[in-house]
Amino acid sequence: MGTVGNKLSIAALGGVNEIGKNMYIIQYDNDIVVIDCGSKFPDESLLGIDLIIPDISFLLENRDKVRALIITHGHEDHIGGVPYILKQLNIPIYATRLTLGLIQNKLKEAGLLAEASLIQIHSDSSVELGSMTTTFFKTNHSIPDCLGVVFQTPEGTVVHTGDFKFDLTPVNEQYPDFHQMAEIGKNGVLALLSESTNAERPGFTPSERIVGEHIEEAFSKAKQKVFISTFASNVHRLQQVVDAAFITNRKLALLGRSMINVVNIASQLGYINIPEGMLIEAGDINKMASDRVAILCTGSQGEPMAALARLASSNYRQAEIVAGDTVILAATPIPGNERNVARIVDNLFRIGAKVIYGSGSVTGMHVSGHASQEELKLMLTLMKPQYFIPIHGEFRMLHQHKWLAESVGVDKDNIFIIDNGEVVDIENQVARQTRKIPSGNTLVDGWGIGDVGNIVLRDRKHLSEDGILVVVVTLSKMDGKILSGPDIISRGFVYVRESEDLMEEASLIVKNTITQLQAQNVNQWNSLKINVKAVLGRFLYEQTGRRPVILPIIMEI
C-alpha cells in the first residue's frame, strides 16, 4: 500500500465529505506526516456508539514510515481521536501549548500520558521530519493557538491552513500573520489544502469581539440568574463571559465536566484570566442573591446528558432554572442537532425563563470561527497555489470552495475534490488522482475500538425495532424428552400478560416442532435451534406483523 519512488502524495483519512474526524496525510518517498486526529459524533443509526474516529489501517501498514502527528488546534474534531490512535500507533505529537494541555488531559484519562511523546511548537518553529521541513504560521479561530502548516518537500511546498478566519480584532490579540502568509505565497505554493466549512456563506465572518458586547448587555439587563451555554472549547467566548460577569458584579459557577476541564487547563496555562474569588462551586449557587450569579454550562448542542438539558428538565441537583432567569445559547446548532436544541428551548420557555437563542446574526451571541467566502478567497490569493484541494467540509461545501478558487484564478483542472481515502500524487509538478488507500470509520463503544461492526449494529437495530423473544426448553439427557418448558420470555415484543393466548400457542408450536424433529432423529442442538427459530418466526410474523430476535436456549439434564 505504500507509495513508490520520489513522489509527493496527499490524502485524507477523514474530514472530507463530512464535518468532523479530520485526518490528512502528506507523504514524500518513505516519510509520512499525519495532520490532525479528530473524532465525530454518531447519528441515530449508530445505536450505542459513542464516537467515530478515522480508520488508520494504512498508517498501521506503513508504521515504520510515519514520522509525526501534527495537530493544528485543540477542537474535538481535530484531537478527539488521539487517545484511541495512540494505543495502536505511538508517534510523536507536535502541537501548540494550549492544544498540548487539552491533549494531555485526554491522555491522562486514558492512562497513556507516561509513554506519549509530546513536543510543543509555535508559529516560529521549524521541524525536520525525514525529507520534509515543516514550518508554521499564525491563524485565528474560535480557540487560541491555531496554526497553519507548511511542508517544504523536494517536490515543492504544501500548505495546510488548519481551521481559520481573518479576525482583525481578536479577543486574545493573536492576530493572523498576513505577512508570513504572503511570504509563503511569494516563495511558491505547489498545493494548498484549505478548510471549506463556511464556503457557502457570502461576505466576511464577523469578529468575535462583537459577541462580548452582546453578552455584557444581556448580563446587565438580567434581573435574576444568568445561564449561558457555549462550546467548552471556545476559550475566547469563555473569557468574554468572565469579563461580563466581572463588569456586572456577578460570581461565576461552572457546570459540566468538559467546561470545568477546559477552564482549568486554559486558566492554568494563562489563556483565560479569571479574577480571584470569582469562581464559586455549583453547590453555592442557591446561597447567592439571584442577580449576583452567572452560570456557564455545557449543552449548547442539545446533548441529552449535558448540563443545559438537565437544567431545562429540572433534573440538575445543584442548580435550578426558575421563571425570570435569563438563559443564553451562545452557539448555533451543528446540522443535525436542531431538534434537540429546539426541545430544550421549549422546556426553558415552559419554565418561564427569558431565552436568548437563534443564529448568531439574530441575537449577536455567536459568530462562526470559520472563514466565509471573501476570507477563503483572500487565503487563496495570498497563497497563489498551483494545485488546490478543498478539505474540511461536506461535498457541497468543497464544490463551493472549488468555484471560489476558480474565481480568483486557480485553473479548474488543478483543483481536486477528493473523498476520504483518495490520493493526489504529484510527480515532476504534475498532479494525478488515480488511486485509493484504505479509509473509513472506526466505531468507539465504551472502551472498545472498532469491535462493533455492521452485524452488531444490525442486531441492535433489530432489537430496538421488534424486541426479543427467549425460548427456554429443558430436555432429558436419557431419552431426549422435554422435561420443562418451553418457557417464553418477551422483552420489547409484546406485553405478555395481554398476549397469553399468543404465548401459549407459540409454546405449543415450539413443543410440536421439537417432538417432530426428534421423531425424525434430529437431535443436534444446532438443528433444533435453527428449526425452532424458523417455525416460530413465521408464526409470529403471521400473527403480529413483527419479527423479533428469537433466542432459543436448549438445556439437557
N, C-alpha and C positions, 0 to 999 in steps of 0.2 A: 504493500500500500504506500510505501514511502516514495518520494519523488526521486528522479534520477537526473544526473547532470547538473550543471550550474545554472539552474533556472530559479526564478523567484515565483513563489506560489502564495496566493492569498485565498483564504476560505473562511466561511462562517460555520461554527458548530451550533450556534444558537443566536437569536436576535434579529433574524430577517424573516419577513412574513409573520411576525409575531411581536408583541410587546413583552419584553422580559427575557430571562435566561441568556443574556448576552455573552457570547464567547467567540472570539475571532483568532485565526492563526496566520502568522507570517512565517514562511519557510524559505530559506535560501540554502541550497545544497543540503548539508546534513545538520542544519541548525533550525530548530523550530522555537518560536516565541509565541506564547499564548497571551491574548489581551482579554482581560475580564473573565469572570466566572460567576455568572448570575443564576438566579432561580426565578421561577414564576409560580403563581398560584393556580391550582387546577380549576376547571369549570365543573358544572354539576354532573357531567357524565363520568368523571373520575371519582367514583364513590370511595370515600375514606382516605383518599390520597392527600397528604399534607403539602407536598411541594413537588415541582417538576424542575429537574436540572438537566444540563446537556449530556448526551451520550458521548463519553470520551474514549470509545474503543480505539479510534485512530491514534490518539495520544498514547494509549497503553501499548499498542503495537509498535509505536516508534519511541518508546520511553527513553531510550539512550540518546535521542536527538533533541529532546525537549530541554531547553536551556533555562527558561524562566516563565513566571506568570506575572504580567504587569497589570495592575489594577488602576483604572483611570479615576475612579472616585468611589465613595462609600455607600451608594444606594444598593438595596437588596437585589435589584435586577442586574447588579454587577459584582456583588460579593456573596450573595446568598448561597451559592454552591460551593464556596471554598472549603468548608469543613468536610463535605462529602467527597470532593475530588481529592483532597489531600490524603484521605485514608488510603486511596488507591495509587496516588502518584505524588510523592513528596518532592516538590520542586521549589526553588527559591521564589519568594513573593516580593515584588517591588511595589511600594505604594507610598503615598504621602502620609504625613504624621497622623492626621485625623482618621484617614482611611485605615491605617495600620491599627489605630486604637480600637476601631469598630471590629476589625478582623480578629484582633487578639481576644476580644470579648467572646466572639463566636468559637474560637479555637479552645479557649479555656473551658467553655461549657461542654465542648465535645471531647475534652481530655487530650487535645493534640498540640497544645502550646509548646510543650517541652521540646518536641522534635522538629517543630516548624522553623524554617529559615526565613526570617522577615527582615527585609532591607529597606530602610527609609530613603525616599528620594524627594527632590523638589524640582522647581522649574529649571534650575541651572545644572541639574545632574547630567552626567554622561556615563552610560553603562555599556561596556563591551560584552556582547553576547555572541560568541563564536565569530562568524563572518559579518555580523551586523553591529553597528554602533547605534545606540539608542539615546536620543535626547528628548527634551520635553518642552512644552510651552503652557503658560497660564491661560485658563479659560474661566468663565463664570458659569454657575449653575445654581440649583437650589440647595446646595450643600457646599461648605468650604473645601478648599484644597483640591480643586479639579484640574486635571492636566490633559492636554492633547499629547500624542506620542509621535515621534519622528524616527523612522528606521532608515539609517543610511546603509544601503546594501551595494555590493559591486554592480548590480544591475541598474540601480537608481534609488531615489528616495520615495518611501511610502509614508503617508501621514494618516493617522487615525485621530479624529477630532475628540473622541470621548463625547459625553453629553455637554452641550454648551448653549449659551445665549450671549448676546453682547449687551450686558447691563453696564451702562456708563456711570451709574451712581449706586454701586453695590453697597449693601448694608455693612459688610465687613471690610470694605475698601480693598478687596482683592480684585483689582481691575484686570480685564482681559488684555493680554500683551499683543496689541495690534502690530507693534514694530517688529516683534520677533516673528509673528505670522507672515508679515510682508517679506521679511528677510528670507524665510524658508521658501516662500513662493518665488522670490527673485533668484534663488540658487537652483530652482528647478524641482518640480514635484512630478515624479513618474506616475504615481497612483494615489488618489485621495479616497479614504473611507470616511464618510460624514453622516451624522445621525439625521433621521428623517421624521422624528415624532410629530413635529408641527408643520410638515411640508404642505399641508392643506390650508394652513392659516395665513391669510394675507398680512402684509404690514410687518411691524416690529413687535416683539413681546415687551410689554411694559416693565419698568424697573420694579424690583422687589420693594423699594423704598415707599412706593405708593401704598402698599398694604399696611405698613407700620402706621401711617397716618389714620387709616380707616379703623384699625384695631384700637388705637388710642381714643378715637372719637367714640367708638362703641363702649369702651370701658368707662369713659367719663359720663356717658348718658345712662348707664345701667344703674338702677336703683337698688338692686339686690345682688346676689351672687352672679358671677360671670363664669360660664363654662366655655372653653374654646378647644376645639379638636382640630388637629392637623397631622400631617405625616411626622412621625417622630424624627425622621432623618433630615427634615428641613430645618437645619440649625439656624439659618438666618431668621426664619419665621419664629422660632422659639425665642431668639434674642429679642425680637420685637414685642413678643408677649411679655417677657420680663420687663422691658422698658415701659410698656403701657401700664403694667401693674405698679411699677415704681412711681410713675408720674401721677397715677390716680390713688396712690397710697393704699394699695391692696397687698396682702400676703398671697403667696402662690403655693398651691398644692399640686402634686403630680400624680396622675392615675394611669396605670397601665405599665406592664413590665418593660416594653420596648422604650417607652417615654422616659422612664426612670433611668434605664441603661444609657440611652443616648445623652441625656442631660448630665449624668455623672461623668461619662467619658469626655464629653465636649467641655465641661467646666474644668475638669482636672487638667486638660490639655490647653486651656485658655481660649477656647473658641466661643464659649458663652461666658458672659460676665454677669454673675448673679450677686446683687448686694447682700452683704452679711445680714443674716436674720430674716431674709425674705421668704425662704422656703419653709413650709410647715408640713407636718405629717398629715396623711389623709384623715386620721382619727381626730385631728384638731379642727377640722373644717367647721363642725357644728358648734364649736366653742367660740367662734369669731362672730362679730356682727356681720350680717349678710352683705352689707355694702363695703366690707373691708377684706373680701377674699375673692380670689380668682382661681379657677381650677383648669389646668392644662391636661388634656386627656387624649388617649388613642381612640381610634374607631371612626375616623372621618370617612372611611370607605364602606361603612355599614357592616363591618365584620361582626358576626353574631355574638362572639365571646369577648369582644373588646369592651373597654370601659364605657364608651358612649352608649352602645346598645343596651348594656346592663342598666345604666342610669335611666335611659329612656323607658325601660320597662320596670322601673322602681325595684331593681334587683341587685343593687350595689350596697354592700353592708355599711361602708364608712361614709358614704355621701348620698345626697338626695337632691334631685331637681324638683323645685316646687313652683307653683304658679307665681309669675312675676320675675323669675330668674331669666337671665339672658343666656342663650346658647348660640355660639358662633361655629359654623362649619367652615374652617379656613382651608378648604381644598375642594377641587371639583372631582366628581366620581370618575374613576377609571372606567372605560367602557366595560359593561357587564355588571357593574356594581350599583347601577342607578336604582334598581328596585329595592335593594336592601337599605340604601340611604333614604329613599322616599318613605319606607316603612318607619324608620327612626324619626324622621321629621314629623310624620303623622302622630306618632306617640308623644313627641315633645309638645306639639300643639294641643293634644288631648290633656296633657298635664296643665297646660296654661302658660307655658314658657314663651318668651319672646325669642323667636328663632331667626337668625340671620344666615341664610343659606343661598345656594344657587351659584351659577357660573361666575367666575371672578369679575367679569366686566360689570355685572349687575350690582354686586354688593361691594366690590373693591377689596374683598377679603382674601383673594387668591390671585396670583399671577403664575403663569407657567414658568418652569425652569428651562424650557427648551426654545430654541431659535425658531422664529416664524420665517415666512418666505424671504423677506428682504435680508434678514441676517444670514440665511443659508446661502443666498446669492453673494453676500459680502464675503463669506468664508471661501466660496468657490473662486471669487475674483482675487482674493488675497493669495490663494494657493496656486491658481492657474495650473491645474493638473492636466497631464496628458491623458490619463485614464481616470475614470470616476466610477466608484462602487457605492451607491447609496446603501446605508445599513440602518439598523435600529428602527424598525417600523413595520407595519403591516403592508401588504402588497400595494394597495392604492397609494400609500404614503411614499413608498420607494418610487413609484411611477411619477407622482407629482414632483419629487425631487429630481428625477431624470429630466423632466421638462424644464425645471428651473435651471439645471446645469446647461441644457441646450440654449436657453435664453441668454446666458452670459458667455456663450461662445465655445462650450465644450462640444467637440464633434460627437454627433449622436451614435456613431459606430464605435466610439471609445467608451461608451457607458454600459456597464454590466449590471443588470438586475439579477442577483443570484438568489438561490434558495439555500437553506441550511444543507451543508454537505457538498455544494457545488464549488469547484476550484477555478480560480482565474490564474493561469500560468503566463508569466511574462518572460520571454527569452529574446535577447537581442532587440529590446524595445518593442517587441510585437506581443500583444496580449491575446490569449485564446481562452475560451471557456468550453472545454470538451470532456472533462472527467469529473467524477464524484468520489468523495471519501465517505466512510460510514458516519452517519449522524442520526439524530432522533432524540426522543425524550427518555430520560431515566426517571422513574417514579419513586418518590420517597414516601414511605408509610411508616411512621414511628421511627424505629432505629433501622428498619430495613431499607436498603438502597437497591432498587432495581429488581427486588424479588416479587413484586406484584406485577404480573403481566396481563395480557388480554383475557386469558382463561379465568383468572381470579376475578378480574373486573366484570366479566360476563356473568359469573356466578353471583357476584354482589348485586348486579343489576336485576338478575332473575329473582333473587331473594327479596329485593326491595319492591318488586312489582307484584309477585304472585305468592310470596311466602314459602313455607317449608312444611312438609309432612314427614314425620318419622314413623316408620312401621317396625315394631319390635316383635320378633317371634322366637320362642324357645323350643328347640327340638330335642328329642331323646337321642342320646348317643347310641343306645342299644338298637332301637328299631326305626329311628328317624321320625317317629310320630310327634305331632305338635303337643307339647306339654302345657304351654301357656301362650296366650295371645291369639291372634295378632292384636297387639295394643297399638292404637294410633294416636300420636301426639301432633297437634297442629299449632303452628305459630305464624301469624300473618296471612293465613289462607282463609279459614272460616272460623267463626266463633263456635266452639264445639257444642256448648250447651244448647244452641239454637239449631244445630245441624246433626242431631243424634241419629236420625234415620239415615242420613248420608254416610255417617261414620260406621254405622252398623253394616250397611250394605258394602262399604269399602272393605271392612274387616272380613266379611263373608267371601268377597272376591279374592282377597289375599289367601284365605284358608283353602278355597277351592283350587286356586292356581297351584299352590304348593302340593296339595294332595294329588292333583292330576300329574304334575311333573314327577312326583315320587313313583306314581303308578307306571310311568314310562322309564323308570330307573334313572332319572336325572336327579342326582343328589349333591353335585358340587355347589358350594355356596354361591360362587360367582354366577352360575347359570340360573340358580333360583332367584338371586337378586335382580338380574337383568330382566327376567320374565315378569317378576312381581312389579318392577318399575314400569314396564311397557303396558301390562294389562291395566294396572291401577291408573296410570297416566291417561290412558284412553277413556276409561270410565269417568274420571274426574272432569276431563275436558267436556265430555258429552253432557254431564250434569251441571257444570258451573261455568263453562267457557274459560276456565283458568288453567294454567299449567304450573302448579307449584313444584319446587325442588323436592323430589321424593327420595328419601334416605332409608332403604331397608336395612335393618340390623338383625342378623340371624345368629343365635347363640345355641350351643349344644351343651347339654348337661348329662 
